[in-house]
Amino acid sequence: MDFALLVPGALDQLTGGYLYARQVVEGLRARGRRIDLFELPGCFPAADEIAYQAASAALASLPDGHVAVIDGLALPAFAGCLARESTRLRLVGFIHHPLSLETGLSPAEAHHYAALEARLGPMLRGALCPSRHTAQALATGGLAGSRIAIAPPGIVKPTHPSGPREPLGPLRILNVATLTPRKGHRLLIEALAGLQDLDWRLDCIGSLERDPPTTAALRQQIDTLQLGARIHLHGEQSVSRLADAYRHADLFALPSFHEGYGMVLAEALGHGLPIVATRAGAIPDTVPDSAALLVEPGNAVALREALRRILSDTSCRQRLAQGAVADRKSTRLNSSHITIS
């Protein structure tokens, strides 16, 4: 089945959601399938007039009966045309997580997105999502469970995961995430500020441009706490440099407030890294207890205690690293399939 994929902005952006979408496009094209890609201009998810017009024009250009897969981040831009086009096109959502669960929204904004998704969701023939957690959220929002497919993203695993290494200097903590409130960088820095008696450094890899106020606030926090020599914001990095960062890290930390899946956590497991993260969203489904210390989201004290334990206890790090290596061989995450009619 050929289809059109409609995404907000360029597909080559370095986030988990766009990497996931590229996997779908490249994988199906490699099998000879035709995928028409629409990279929509405009502001997302708070759709502006440019986004509205681009979304409407993209669907109008498709022939009757065609399958159109709409990235969930772009869904608000289709509010004005989805009902009309749903009668002649087979519309499918590509939903990473509900927009209403984004961290930092005001109550009014969260209510707006929840209401919008509840109205637009039933107009879709079905939805593809990365985790059981997101599938359950979609079902709660009114989409029939029989119309929801779960397909975890794939990752490129190293041939031989590094596992625990003998540190020659500070223990290297790796964080890979765009600097936004949802990813919990502020909390991570706050937790680490109470661990200056230990020898560590934090390398943060992820876009510094997507949310300039958050980036500015984090830089100010680092300066105020005088942690500039220990915490490094590297911005987006190439695939090879990111692989090097995973290879040289001693542990991975991501205290997100919500994750619809968490591709970087799966990548960290693939590299045999012990993990400190939260129990937010789909993280407990993505990361096994055997490889991680998970704490409640937003709890800086619990996060600091988990970090202290993993930084100061070599046997704990080794045990969790062994759990990560064992998990990379497991088949506990299965895909399900959707019937589009």
RORO-106012 format. One record per residue (C-alpha): residue in three letters; x, y, z. Coordinates in nm, 4 decimals. Example, Ala and Ser with C-alpha at 12.3 -4.5 7.8 and 13.67 -1.06 7.14 Angstrom:
% residues 2
+------+----------+----------+----------+
! voti !       c1 !       c2 !       c3 !
+------+----------+----------+----------+
!  ala !   1.2300 !  -0.4500 !   0.7800 !
!  ser !   1.3670 !  -0.1060 !   0.7140 !
+------+----------+----------+----------+
END
This chain:
% residues 341
+------+----------+----------+----------+
! voti !       c1 !       c2 !       c3 !
+------+----------+----------+----------+
!  met !   0.0000 !   0.0000 !   0.0000 !
!  asp !   0.1436 !   0.3378 !  -0.1045 !
!  phe !   0.0735 !   0.6386 !   0.1147 !
!  ala !   0.1513 !   1.0020 !   0.1862 !
!  leu !   0.3309 !   1.1080 !   0.5031 !
!  leu !   0.2694 !   1.4610 !   0.6284 !
!  val !   0.5173 !   1.5956 !   0.8823 !
!  pro !   0.5777 !   1.9401 !   1.0354 !
!  gly !   0.8913 !   2.0861 !   0.8802 !
!  ala !   1.1909 !   1.9014 !   0.7393 !
!  leu !   1.2182 !   1.5279 !   0.7958 !
!  asp !   1.5952 !   1.5442 !   0.8593 !
!  gln !   1.5565 !   1.7039 !   1.2042 !
!  leu !   1.7485 !   1.5323 !   1.4854 !
!  thr !   1.4790 !   1.4311 !   1.7308 !
!  gly !   1.3444 !   1.0891 !   1.8195 !
!  gly !   1.0144 !   1.1551 !   1.6457 !
!  tyr !   1.1735 !   1.2563 !   1.3170 !
!  leu !   1.4249 !   0.9712 !   1.3341 !
!  tyr !   1.1323 !   0.7333 !   1.3800 !
!  ala !   0.9532 !   0.8826 !   1.0782 !
!  arg !   1.2685 !   0.8533 !   0.8665 !
!  gln !   1.2966 !   0.4879 !   0.9597 !
!  val !   0.9454 !   0.4308 !   0.8253 !
!  val !   1.0081 !   0.6221 !   0.5019 !
!  glu !   1.3522 !   0.4791 !   0.4279 !
!  gly !   1.2559 !   0.1248 !   0.5242 !
!  leu !   0.9468 !   0.1141 !   0.3048 !
!  arg !   1.1161 !   0.2861 !   0.0115 !
!  ala !   1.3955 !   0.0296 !   0.0321 !
!  arg !   1.1269 !  -0.2338 !  -0.0181 !
!  gly !   1.0017 !  -0.0606 !  -0.3299 !
!  arg !   0.7045 !   0.1174 !  -0.1772 !
!  arg !   0.6080 !   0.4657 !  -0.2889 !
!  ile !   0.5911 !   0.7201 !  -0.0077 !
!  asp !   0.4885 !   1.0765 !  -0.0951 !
!  leu !   0.6454 !   1.3064 !   0.1637 !
!  phe !   0.4918 !   1.6431 !   0.2555 !
!  glu !   0.7190 !   1.8589 !   0.4738 !
!  leu !   0.4717 !   2.1200 !   0.5932 !
!  pro !   0.5774 !   2.4814 !   0.6566 !
!  gly !   0.4441 !   2.6872 !   0.9433 !
!  cys !   0.4377 !   2.6869 !   1.3219 !
!  phe !   0.3673 !   2.3612 !   1.5096 !
!  pro !   0.1898 !   2.2458 !   1.7140 !
!  ala !   0.0333 !   2.5891 !   1.7668 !
!  ala !  -0.0703 !   2.5981 !   1.4022 !
!  asp !  -0.0580 !   2.9359 !   1.2260 !
!  glu !  -0.2262 !   3.0376 !   0.9003 !
!  ile !   0.0659 !   2.9086 !   0.6932 !
!  ala !   0.0351 !   2.5666 !   0.8567 !
!  tyr !  -0.3444 !   2.5604 !   0.8076 !
!  gln !  -0.3135 !   2.6413 !   0.4380 !
!  ala !  -0.0318 !   2.3929 !   0.3797 !
!  ala !  -0.2199 !   2.1130 !   0.5555 !
!  ser !  -0.5394 !   2.1756 !   0.3609 !
!  ala !  -0.3552 !   2.1978 !   0.0274 !
!  ala !  -0.1600 !   1.8779 !   0.0929 !
!  leu !  -0.4694 !   1.6686 !   0.1587 !
!  ala !  -0.6592 !   1.8300 !  -0.1301 !
!  ser !  -0.3801 !   1.7227 !  -0.3672 !
!  leu !  -0.4268 !   1.3536 !  -0.2899 !
!  pro !  -0.6563 !   1.1285 !  -0.4960 !
!  asp !  -0.9712 !   0.9759 !  -0.3502 !
!  gly !  -0.9066 !   0.6685 !  -0.1372 !
!  his !  -0.5382 !   0.7475 !  -0.0794 !
!  val !  -0.3843 !   0.6749 !   0.2604 !
!  ala !  -0.2561 !   0.9895 !   0.4320 !
!  val !  -0.0466 !   0.9451 !   0.7468 !
!  ile !  -0.0378 !   1.2613 !   0.9599 !
!  asp !   0.2312 !   1.3182 !   1.2216 !
!  gly !   0.0666 !   1.3990 !   1.5551 !
!  leu !   0.2710 !   1.7164 !   1.6001 !
!  ala !   0.1095 !   1.8528 !   1.2833 !
!  leu !  -0.2446 !   1.7400 !   1.3664 !
!  pro !  -0.3709 !   2.0799 !   1.4935 !
!  ala !  -0.3034 !   2.2284 !   1.1479 !
!  phe !  -0.5659 !   1.9923 !   1.0044 !
!  ala !  -0.8441 !   2.1082 !   1.2365 !
!  gly !  -1.0193 !   2.2984 !   0.9582 !
!  cys !  -1.0053 !   2.0298 !   0.6873 !
!  leu !  -0.9898 !   1.6897 !   0.8568 !
!  ala !  -1.3663 !   1.6319 !   0.8740 !
!  arg !  -1.4104 !   1.7155 !   0.5064 !
!  glu !  -1.1179 !   1.5062 !   0.3851 !
!  ser !  -1.1955 !   1.2073 !   0.6087 !
!  thr !  -1.4895 !   1.1183 !   0.3828 !
!  arg !  -1.2689 !   1.0583 !   0.0766 !
!  leu !  -0.9215 !   0.9809 !   0.2158 !
!  arg !  -0.8043 !   0.7102 !   0.4526 !
!  leu !  -0.6466 !   0.9158 !   0.7305 !
!  val !  -0.4056 !   0.7651 !   0.9816 !
!  gly !  -0.2342 !   0.9339 !   1.2757 !
!  phe !   0.1372 !   0.8870 !   1.3460 !
!  ile !   0.1179 !   0.9719 !   1.7162 !
!  his !   0.4292 !   0.9859 !   1.9356 !
!  his !   0.2468 !   1.1115 !   2.2446 !
!  pro !  -0.0588 !   1.3301 !   2.3131 !
!  leu !   0.0180 !   1.6989 !   2.2666 !
!  ser !  -0.1817 !   1.7787 !   2.5796 !
!  leu !   0.0832 !   1.6003 !   2.7912 !
!  glu !   0.3686 !   1.8307 !   2.6870 !
!  thr !   0.5467 !   1.9798 !   2.9887 !
!  gly !   0.5227 !   2.3547 !   3.0381 !
!  leu !   0.1720 !   2.4075 !   2.9002 !
!  ser !  -0.0660 !   2.6273 !   3.0923 !
!  pro !  -0.3889 !   2.4566 !   3.2091 !
!  ala !  -0.5735 !   2.6396 !   2.9313 !
!  glu !  -0.3260 !   2.5208 !   2.6666 !
!  ala !  -0.3377 !   2.1616 !   2.7914 !
!  his !  -0.7184 !   2.1707 !   2.7851 !
!  his !  -0.7124 !   2.3154 !   2.4322 !
!  tyr !  -0.4924 !   2.0361 !   2.2960 !
!  ala !  -0.6837 !   1.7647 !   2.4829 !
!  ala !  -1.0126 !   1.8898 !   2.3399 !
!  leu !  -0.8642 !   1.9224 !   1.9916 !
!  glu !  -0.7212 !   1.5691 !   1.9970 !
!  ala !  -1.0496 !   1.4308 !   2.1315 !
!  arg !  -1.2345 !   1.5948 !   1.8404 !
!  leu !  -0.9904 !   1.5038 !   1.5644 !
!  gly !  -0.8889 !   1.1555 !   1.6817 !
!  pro !  -1.2176 !   0.9809 !   1.5913 !
!  met !  -1.1890 !   1.1195 !   1.2357 !
!  leu !  -0.8833 !   0.9008 !   1.1799 !
!  arg !  -0.9179 !   0.5486 !   1.0389 !
!  gly !  -0.6442 !   0.4446 !   1.2783 !
!  ala !  -0.3190 !   0.5409 !   1.4459 !
!  leu !   0.0372 !   0.4168 !   1.4659 !
!  cys !   0.2197 !   0.4795 !   1.7943 !
!  pro !   0.5461 !   0.3684 !   1.9574 !
!  ser !   0.4256 !   0.2267 !   2.2902 !
!  arg !   0.1433 !   0.0714 !   2.4884 !
!  his !   0.1302 !   0.3853 !   2.7000 !
!  thr !   0.0545 !   0.6086 !   2.4016 !
!  ala !  -0.1925 !   0.3517 !   2.2669 !
!  gln !  -0.3808 !   0.3605 !   2.5951 !
!  ala !  -0.3878 !   0.7406 !   2.5870 !
!  leu !  -0.5345 !   0.7322 !   2.2347 !
!  ala !  -0.7966 !   0.4790 !   2.3384 !
!  thr !  -0.8904 !   0.6966 !   2.6354 !
!  gly !  -0.9268 !   0.9848 !   2.3904 !
!  gly !  -1.1889 !   0.7983 !   2.1892 !
!  leu !  -1.0011 !   0.6027 !   1.9213 !
!  ala !  -1.1087 !   0.2368 !   1.9097 !
!  gly !  -0.8387 !   0.0017 !   2.0350 !
!  ser !  -0.8772 !  -0.2150 !   1.7239 !
!  arg !  -0.7633 !   0.0829 !   1.5181 !
!  ile !  -0.4389 !   0.1404 !   1.7085 !
!  ala !  -0.1084 !  -0.0228 !   1.6102 !
!  ile !   0.1975 !  -0.0299 !   1.8343 !
!  ala !   0.5319 !  -0.0323 !   1.6529 !
!  pro !   0.8371 !   0.0551 !   1.8669 !
!  pro !   1.1078 !   0.2402 !   1.6728 !
!  gly !   1.4156 !   0.0472 !   1.5714 !
!  ile !   1.7645 !   0.1503 !   1.6750 !
!  val !   2.1097 !   0.0779 !   1.5392 !
!  lys !   2.2888 !  -0.1302 !   1.8008 !
!  pro !   2.6675 !  -0.1515 !   1.8166 !
!  thr !   2.8074 !  -0.4928 !   1.7296 !
!  his !   2.9599 !  -0.5192 !   2.0746 !
!  pro !   2.8194 !  -0.2947 !   2.3498 !
!  ser !   3.0901 !  -0.1319 !   2.5551 !
!  gly !   2.9500 !  -0.2293 !   2.8929 !
!  pro !   3.1081 !  -0.0894 !   3.2087 !
!  arg !   3.4526 !   0.0612 !   3.1570 !
!  glu !   3.7271 !   0.1381 !   3.4037 !
!  pro !   3.7039 !   0.5183 !   3.4431 !
!  leu !   4.0314 !   0.7048 !   3.4065 !
!  gly !   3.8839 !   1.0351 !   3.5178 !
!  pro !   3.5419 !   1.1717 !   3.6095 !
!  leu !   3.2498 !   0.9389 !   3.5583 !
!  arg !   3.0839 !   1.0560 !   3.2373 !
!  ile !   2.7086 !   1.1059 !   3.2479 !
!  leu !   2.5433 !   1.1294 !   2.9059 !
!  asn !   2.2123 !   1.3011 !   2.8349 !
!  val !   2.0690 !   1.3053 !   2.4813 !
!  ala !   1.7605 !   1.5230 !   2.4425 !
!  thr !   1.6442 !   1.8502 !   2.2914 !
!  leu !   1.6565 !   2.1216 !   2.5558 !
!  thr !   1.2866 !   2.1589 !   2.6400 !
!  pro !   1.1061 !   2.1595 !   2.9773 !
!  arg !   0.9700 !   1.8065 !   2.9221 !
!  lys !   1.3167 !   1.6513 !   2.9188 !
!  gly !   1.3969 !   1.7564 !   3.2760 !
!  his !   1.7402 !   1.9181 !   3.2281 !
!  arg !   1.6735 !   2.1733 !   3.5016 !
!  leu !   1.5965 !   1.8943 !   3.7468 !
!  leu !   1.9057 !   1.6983 !   3.6437 !
!  ile !   2.1316 !   1.9988 !   3.7004 !
!  glu !   1.9634 !   2.0686 !   4.0358 !
!  ala !   2.0211 !   1.7079 !   4.1438 !
!  leu !   2.3843 !   1.7068 !   4.0352 !
!  ala !   2.4503 !   2.0338 !   4.2171 !
!  gly !   2.4185 !   1.8374 !   4.5415 !
!  leu !   2.6770 !   1.5799 !   4.4323 !
!  gln !   2.9848 !   1.7974 !   4.3955 !
!  asp !   3.1710 !   1.5752 !   4.6396 !
!  leu !   3.1759 !   1.3084 !   4.3661 !
!  asp !   3.3867 !   1.3098 !   4.0500 !
!  trp !   3.1582 !   1.3387 !   3.7452 !
!  arg !   3.0912 !   1.5373 !   3.4294 !
!  leu !   2.7664 !   1.5736 !   3.2343 !
!  asp !   2.7557 !   1.5890 !   2.8546 !
!  cys !   2.4223 !   1.7067 !   2.7127 !
!  ile !   2.3662 !   1.6430 !   2.3424 !
!  gly !   2.0574 !   1.7926 !   2.1790 !
!  ser !   1.9283 !   2.1018 !   2.0066 !
!  leu !   1.9917 !   2.4354 !   2.1765 !
!  glu !   1.7760 !   2.6245 !   1.9245 !
!  arg !   1.4298 !   2.4659 !   1.9436 !
!  asp !   1.3447 !   2.6308 !   2.2762 !
!  pro !   1.5741 !   2.9330 !   2.3274 !
!  pro !   1.4183 !   3.0386 !   2.6633 !
!  thr !   1.4871 !   2.6939 !   2.8090 !
!  thr !   1.8448 !   2.6973 !   2.6800 !
!  ala !   1.9040 !   3.0430 !   2.8265 !
!  ala !   1.7554 !   2.9392 !   3.1620 !
!  leu !   1.9728 !   2.6272 !   3.1791 !
!  arg !   2.2876 !   2.8223 !   3.0981 !
!  gln !   2.1988 !   3.0690 !   3.3734 !
!  gln !   2.1378 !   2.7820 !   3.6162 !
!  ile !   2.4767 !   2.6293 !   3.5330 !
!  asp !   2.6502 !   2.9646 !   3.5834 !
!  thr !   2.4698 !   3.0341 !   3.9110 !
!  leu !   2.5668 !   2.6926 !   4.0482 !
!  gln !   2.9230 !   2.7344 !   3.9159 !
!  leu !   2.9065 !   2.4041 !   3.7300 !
!  gly !   3.0429 !   2.5235 !   3.3969 !
!  ala !   3.3537 !   2.3070 !   3.4277 !
!  arg !   3.1432 !   1.9951 !   3.4804 !
!  ile !   2.8324 !   2.0414 !   3.2640 !
!  his !   2.8686 !   2.0822 !   2.8887 !
!  leu !   2.5849 !   2.1670 !   2.6459 !
!  his !   2.7083 !   2.0380 !   2.3106 !
!  gly !   2.4037 !   2.0968 !   2.0899 !
!  glu !   2.3120 !   1.8592 !   1.8094 !
!  gln !   2.5889 !   1.6234 !   1.6983 !
!  ser !   2.6506 !   1.4021 !   1.3965 !
!  val !   2.5627 !   1.0331 !   1.4087 !
!  ser !   2.9303 !   0.9389 !   1.4439 !
!  arg !   2.9924 !   1.1836 !   1.7281 !
!  leu !   2.6794 !   1.0684 !   1.9065 !
!  ala !   2.7992 !   0.7081 !   1.8775 !
!  asp !   3.1330 !   0.8161 !   2.0280 !
!  ala !   2.9500 !   0.9841 !   2.3159 !
!  tyr !   2.7571 !   0.6649 !   2.3931 !
!  arg !   3.0770 !   0.4601 !   2.3700 !
!  his !   3.2685 !   0.6786 !   2.6161 !
!  ala !   2.9854 !   0.7325 !   2.8657 !
!  asp !   2.9641 !   0.5554 !   3.2016 !
!  leu !   2.5908 !   0.6055 !   3.2495 !
!  phe !   2.2887 !   0.7664 !   3.0851 !
!  ala !   2.0500 !   1.0083 !   3.2579 !
!  leu !   1.7135 !   1.1356 !   3.1336 !
!  pro !   1.4681 !   1.2670 !   3.3964 !
!  ser !   1.1802 !   1.3356 !   3.1546 !
!  phe !   0.8374 !   1.4440 !   3.2721 !
!  his !   0.6810 !   1.2373 !   2.9921 !
!  glu !   0.7926 !   1.0089 !   2.7104 !
!  gly !   0.5764 !   0.8447 !   2.4478 !
!  tyr !   0.8580 !   0.5922 !   2.4033 !
!  gly !   1.2108 !   0.7270 !   2.4552 !
!  met !   1.4337 !   0.6271 !   2.1613 !
!  val !   1.7489 !   0.7535 !   2.3307 !
!  leu !   1.6802 !   0.5252 !   2.6257 !
!  ala !   1.6607 !   0.2291 !   2.3890 !
!  glu !   1.9874 !   0.3474 !   2.2308 !
!  ala !   2.1515 !   0.3688 !   2.5725 !
!  leu !   2.0411 !   0.0119 !   2.6450 !
!  gly !   2.1798 !  -0.0929 !   2.3085 !
!  his !   2.5170 !   0.0498 !   2.4101 !
!  gly !   2.5106 !  -0.1335 !   2.7413 !
!  leu !   2.4791 !   0.1771 !   2.9588 !
!  pro !   2.3231 !   0.1814 !   3.3059 !
!  ile !   2.0386 !   0.4334 !   3.3190 !
!  val !   1.8914 !   0.6825 !   3.5635 !
!  ala !   1.5490 !   0.8011 !   3.4491 !
!  thr !   1.1911 !   0.8517 !   3.5652 !
!  arg !   0.8750 !   0.6421 !   3.5634 !
!  ala !   0.7065 !   0.8933 !   3.3356 !
!  gly !   0.4907 !   0.7822 !   3.0443 !
!  ala !   0.6265 !   0.4845 !   2.8518 !
!  ile !   0.9696 !   0.4807 !   3.0163 !
!  pro !   0.8975 !   0.1801 !   3.2443 !
!  asp !   0.7928 !  -0.0153 !   2.9332 !
!  thr !   1.1043 !   0.0894 !   2.7411 !
!  val !   1.3591 !   0.0464 !   3.0210 !
!  pro !   1.3696 !  -0.2675 !   3.2404 !
!  asp !   1.4368 !  -0.2466 !   3.6144 !
!  ser !   1.7413 !  -0.4692 !   3.5609 !
!  ala !   1.9161 !  -0.1881 !   3.3718 !
!  ala !   1.7981 !   0.1286 !   3.5453 !
!  leu !   1.7173 !   0.3230 !   3.8568 !
!  leu !   1.3793 !   0.4884 !   3.7946 !
!  val !   1.2365 !   0.7652 !   4.0134 !
!  glu !   0.9165 !   0.9651 !   4.0145 !
!  pro !   0.9199 !   1.2547 !   3.7639 !
!  gly !   0.9855 !   1.5953 !   3.9132 !
!  asn !   1.1453 !   1.4635 !   4.2346 !
!  ala !   1.4906 !   1.6202 !   4.2547 !
!  val !   1.5738 !   1.4562 !   4.5887 !
!  ala !   1.4987 !   1.1046 !   4.4608 !
!  leu !   1.6896 !   1.1786 !   4.1405 !
!  arg !   1.9923 !   1.2959 !   4.3401 !
!  glu !   1.9827 !   0.9820 !   4.5558 !
!  ala !   1.9679 !   0.7576 !   4.2479 !
!  leu !   2.2568 !   0.9435 !   4.0872 !
!  arg !   2.4639 !   0.9257 !   4.4051 !
!  arg !   2.4070 !   0.5523 !   4.4263 !
!  ile !   2.5049 !   0.4814 !   4.0676 !
!  leu !   2.8024 !   0.7202 !   4.0748 !
!  ser !   2.9480 !   0.5956 !   4.4023 !
!  asp !   2.8694 !   0.2224 !   4.3806 !
!  thr !   3.0776 !   0.0438 !   4.1168 !
!  ser !   2.8945 !  -0.2847 !   4.1680 !
!  cys !   2.5605 !  -0.1108 !   4.1088 !
!  arg !   2.6846 !   0.0362 !   3.7813 !
!  gln !   2.8183 !  -0.2985 !   3.6686 !
!  arg !   2.4978 !  -0.4814 !   3.7595 !
!  leu !   2.2810 !  -0.2312 !   3.5686 !
!  ala !   2.5189 !  -0.2337 !   3.2727 !
!  gln !   2.4914 !  -0.6116 !   3.2598 !
!  gly !   2.1132 !  -0.5722 !   3.2666 !
!  ala !   2.1331 !  -0.3324 !   2.9721 !
!  val !   2.3479 !  -0.5758 !   2.7742 !
!  ala !   2.1033 !  -0.8583 !   2.8483 !
!  asp !   1.8058 !  -0.6430 !   2.7478 !
!  arg !   1.9469 !  -0.5640 !   2.4035 !
!  lys !   1.9075 !  -0.9347 !   2.3231 !
!  ser !   1.5480 !  -0.9603 !   2.4417 !
!  thr !   1.2297 !  -0.9578 !   2.2352 !
!  arg !   1.0013 !  -0.8133 !   2.5015 !
!  leu !   0.8794 !  -0.5288 !   2.2766 !
!  asn !   0.6458 !  -0.6575 !   2.0074 !
!  ser !   0.4649 !  -0.4769 !   1.7257 !
!  ser !   0.0983 !  -0.5127 !   1.6445 !
!  his !  -0.0659 !  -0.4329 !   1.3145 !
!  ile !  -0.3597 !  -0.2248 !   1.2025 !
!  thr !  -0.6236 !  -0.2963 !   0.9393 !
!  ile !  -0.7088 !   0.0152 !   0.7409 !
!  ser !  -1.0435 !   0.0008 !   0.5658 !
+------+----------+----------+----------+
END
